[in-house]
């Protein structure tokens, strides 16, 4: 099964850019594990898209998947949050 994740930034781009290197490392890890098939930023730069391979039996919530994968851009009730500096 495949999933398309459309991500919309909820923080100013200058804040998002501070975690881009960690985010790209996370994406490289997903790609090496065969989970991520393609990804890239949207134009205009207001978010991004991910094409993911997920197990047919996937029933976890997105927050559970983020926690298990150590995503550097975890979600909060108000949207994406940045790590504490």
PyMOL commands that set and color helices and strands:
alter all, ss='L'
color gray80, all
select helices_A, chain A and resi 13-32+62-69
alter helices_A, ss='H'
color red, helices_A
select strands_A, chain A and resi 2-8+36-41+47-53+75-76+79-80
alter strands_A, ss='S'
color yellow, strands_A
deselect
rebuild
show_as cartoon
